[in-house]
């Protein structure tokens, strides 16, 4: 199977996930209303560059929700290509994102503590992450800045952490034992493939995570807080609000 076949296979997998999640939500909430928006984009040169499917929901069980997919490709800004340190000036990306808010705040959307394990291949690499709300607030600030289209932003949280520290924090706040299991890159890729990801995409994710050990995901400068004007949400607080 060549690269183009892998791309198509994974894109179909992403759209199938969107449909599965949509159907399950509709089965759970008989009053669920769905608004679907199909959108397209142009690449840096103005040529067709893919698009996506945005689905917004509102019902009696789910106060509001969004389950969105996209597949974008084409030429990118040469200056941005230099930052990515790739070998060309074209990109391709696909994925699914979801935000679900049940009416009852005690109803969890996703339960992540059942297995008691977090798998990865990042070792002791530190990750300068922040909650989605902080990234979203920074994105809004950037988009409202007139010069936003002329700059490239690398968004990082105030305090980095390892996946072991993340698991330890989950254990402390949830009262359930959660351990980080560090795998070899090829073992993690195999695990992702067994979970349903296509081989090529699983290999790519595992390779990216393993390179975190070279400092790819750690940033010394807290860029998000400089943009939003306050500190990013601490790890403890972010996890506590999601439990």
C-alpha positions as CSV (number, residue, x, y, z in Angstrom):
1,X,0.0,0.0,0.0
2,X,1.5,3.4,-1.1
3,X,1.3,6.6,0.8
4,X,-1.7,8.0,-1.1
5,X,-3.7,4.8,-0.3
6,X,-2.8,5.2,3.4
7,X,-4.0,8.8,3.4
8,X,-7.3,7.8,1.8
9,X,-7.7,4.9,4.2
10,X,-7.2,7.0,7.2
11,X,-9.4,9.8,6.0
12,X,-12.2,7.3,5.5
13,X,-11.5,6.0,9.0
14,X,-11.8,9.5,10.4
15,X,-15.2,10.1,8.7
16,X,-16.4,6.7,9.9
17,X,-15.6,7.6,13.5
18,X,-17.6,10.8,13.1
19,X,-20.6,8.9,11.8
20,X,-20.3,6.3,14.6
21,X,-20.1,9.0,17.3
22,X,-23.0,10.9,15.7
23,X,-25.2,7.8,15.6
24,X,-24.5,6.8,19.2
25,X,-25.3,10.3,20.4
26,X,-28.6,10.3,18.4
27,X,-29.5,6.9,20.0
28,X,-28.8,8.3,23.5
29,X,-30.6,11.6,23.0
30,X,-33.9,11.3,21.0
31,X,-34.3,15.1,21.0
32,X,-30.8,15.8,19.6
33,X,-30.8,18.4,16.9
34,X,-27.9,18.3,14.3
35,X,-26.6,21.2,12.2
36,X,-24.1,20.1,9.6
37,X,-21.8,22.5,7.7
38,X,-19.6,21.3,4.8
39,X,-16.7,23.7,4.2
40,X,-13.7,24.0,1.8
41,X,-10.5,26.0,1.9
42,X,-7.8,27.1,-0.6
43,X,-4.1,26.5,0.0
44,X,-1.4,29.2,0.1
45,X,-1.5,29.6,-3.7
46,X,-5.3,29.8,-3.9
47,X,-5.8,26.3,-5.2
48,X,-8.3,23.8,-3.7
49,X,-6.9,22.7,-0.4
50,X,-9.5,20.3,1.1
51,X,-12.1,21.0,3.7
52,X,-14.2,19.3,6.3
53,X,-17.5,18.4,8.0
54,X,-18.6,20.4,11.0
55,X,-21.5,18.9,13.1
56,X,-23.1,20.9,15.9
57,X,-25.5,19.2,18.3
58,X,-28.1,20.4,20.9
59,X,-30.5,18.2,22.8
60,X,-32.0,17.2,26.2
61,X,-29.1,15.0,27.3
62,X,-26.3,16.9,25.5
63,X,-26.5,20.6,26.1
64,X,-24.2,21.3,23.2
65,X,-21.6,19.4,21.3
66,X,-19.4,19.5,18.2
67,X,-18.0,16.5,16.3
68,X,-15.8,17.7,13.4
69,X,-13.6,16.2,10.8
70,X,-11.2,17.8,8.3
71,X,-8.8,16.8,5.5
72,X,-6.6,19.7,4.4
73,X,-3.7,19.7,1.9
74,X,-1.7,21.8,-0.6
75,X,0.9,24.4,-0.7
76,X,1.9,26.2,2.5
77,X,3.6,29.5,3.2
78,X,7.4,29.1,2.5
79,X,8.2,30.8,5.8
80,X,6.0,28.4,7.7
81,X,7.7,25.5,5.8
82,X,11.1,26.6,7.1
83,X,9.7,26.5,10.7
84,X,8.5,23.0,10.2
85,X,11.9,22.0,9.0
86,X,10.4,19.7,6.4
87,X,11.7,18.8,2.9
88,X,9.1,20.6,0.9
89,X,6.4,23.2,0.8
90,X,3.3,21.0,0.8
91,X,1.2,19.5,3.6
92,X,-1.5,17.0,4.2
93,X,-3.5,16.5,7.4
94,X,-6.7,14.9,8.5
95,X,-8.3,14.3,11.9
96,X,-11.3,14.4,14.1
97,X,-12.1,16.7,17.1
98,X,-15.0,16.7,19.5
99,X,-16.3,18.9,22.3
100,X,-19.2,17.5,24.2
101,X,-21.0,19.1,27.2
102,X,-23.8,17.0,28.8
103,X,-26.6,18.8,30.5
104,X,-25.8,17.0,33.7
105,X,-22.3,18.0,34.8
106,X,-21.9,14.7,36.7
107,X,-22.2,12.7,33.5
108,X,-18.8,12.1,32.0
109,X,-18.3,12.3,28.3
110,X,-15.2,10.2,28.3
111,X,-13.9,7.9,31.1
112,X,-10.2,7.6,30.9
113,X,-9.4,5.8,34.1
114,X,-10.8,2.3,33.4
115,X,-7.5,0.6,32.3
116,X,-5.3,2.4,34.9
117,X,-2.6,2.8,32.3
118,X,-1.3,5.5,30.0
119,X,0.7,4.2,27.1
120,X,3.3,6.1,25.1
121,X,6.9,6.2,24.0
122,X,8.0,9.7,25.1
123,X,10.1,8.4,28.0
124,X,10.9,11.2,30.5
125,X,10.4,13.9,27.9
126,X,8.7,17.1,29.1
127,X,5.7,18.4,27.4
128,X,4.7,22.1,27.5
129,X,0.9,21.6,27.1
130,X,-2.2,23.4,28.3
131,X,-5.9,22.8,28.3
132,X,-7.9,23.4,25.1
133,X,-9.6,26.4,26.7
134,X,-6.3,28.2,26.9
135,X,-5.4,27.3,23.4
136,X,-8.8,28.5,22.2
137,X,-8.5,31.8,24.1
138,X,-5.0,32.4,22.6
139,X,-6.4,31.6,19.1
140,X,-9.1,34.1,19.5
141,X,-6.7,36.8,20.6
142,X,-4.4,36.0,17.7
143,X,-7.2,36.1,15.1
144,X,-8.4,39.5,16.4
145,X,-4.9,40.9,15.9
146,X,-4.6,42.6,12.5
147,X,-1.1,41.3,12.0
148,X,-2.0,37.7,12.9
149,X,-1.6,36.5,9.3
150,X,2.1,37.7,9.1
151,X,3.3,35.7,12.2
152,X,3.9,32.1,13.2
153,X,3.0,31.2,16.7
154,X,4.3,28.2,18.7
155,X,1.9,27.9,21.6
156,X,3.2,26.5,24.9
157,X,1.9,26.3,28.5
158,X,3.6,27.8,31.5
159,X,4.8,24.6,33.1
160,X,5.9,21.4,31.3
161,X,5.4,17.9,32.7
162,X,6.3,14.3,31.8
163,X,3.7,11.6,31.1
164,X,4.7,9.9,34.4
165,X,3.9,13.1,36.3
166,X,0.6,13.3,34.4
167,X,-0.3,9.8,35.5
168,X,0.8,10.5,39.1
169,X,-1.5,13.6,39.1
170,X,-4.4,11.5,37.8
171,X,-3.8,9.0,40.6
172,X,-3.8,11.6,43.3
173,X,-6.9,13.5,42.1
174,X,-9.0,10.5,41.1
175,X,-8.1,8.1,43.9
176,X,-7.5,5.4,41.3
177,X,-4.0,4.0,40.4
178,X,-2.9,5.2,37.0
179,X,0.6,4.3,35.7
180,X,2.5,5.5,32.6
181,X,3.8,2.6,30.6
182,X,6.7,3.6,28.4
183,X,7.1,1.5,25.3
184,X,9.6,1.2,22.5
185,X,8.6,3.2,19.4
186,X,7.7,0.1,17.4
187,X,5.7,-1.4,20.3
188,X,3.7,1.8,20.7
189,X,3.0,1.9,16.9
190,X,1.8,-1.7,17.1
191,X,-0.5,-0.9,20.0
192,X,-2.0,2.1,18.1
193,X,-2.5,-0.2,15.1
194,X,-4.2,-2.8,17.3
195,X,-6.5,0.0,18.6
196,X,-7.7,0.6,15.0
197,X,-5.3,3.2,13.5
198,X,-3.9,2.4,10.0
199,X,-0.3,1.1,10.1
200,X,1.2,4.2,8.4
201,X,-0.5,6.7,10.6
202,X,0.3,4.6,13.8
203,X,3.9,4.6,12.8
204,X,3.9,8.4,12.2
205,X,2.3,9.1,15.6
206,X,4.8,6.9,17.4
207,X,7.7,8.4,15.7
208,X,6.5,11.9,16.6
209,X,6.0,11.0,20.2
210,X,9.4,9.4,20.5
211,X,11.1,12.5,19.2
212,X,9.7,14.4,22.2
213,X,12.7,13.0,24.0
214,X,14.8,15.4,21.8
215,X,12.8,18.3,23.2
216,X,10.3,18.7,20.4
217,X,7.4,19.3,22.8
218,X,9.1,21.4,25.5
219,X,9.3,25.2,25.2
220,X,11.1,27.4,27.7
221,X,9.0,30.4,26.9
222,X,5.4,30.4,28.1
223,X,3.9,31.8,24.9
224,X,0.2,31.2,25.6
225,X,0.2,33.2,28.9
226,X,1.8,36.2,27.1
227,X,-1.0,36.2,24.5
228,X,-4.0,35.7,26.9
229,X,-2.6,37.9,29.6
230,X,-2.7,35.4,32.5
231,X,-1.1,32.1,33.5
232,X,-2.2,28.9,31.7
233,X,-4.4,26.5,33.8
234,X,-2.2,24.4,36.1
235,X,-2.2,20.6,35.4
236,X,-3.9,19.8,38.7
237,X,-6.8,22.2,38.0
238,X,-7.2,21.0,34.4
239,X,-7.5,17.4,35.4
240,X,-9.7,18.1,38.4
241,X,-12.2,20.0,36.2
242,X,-12.5,17.0,33.8
243,X,-13.0,14.3,36.5
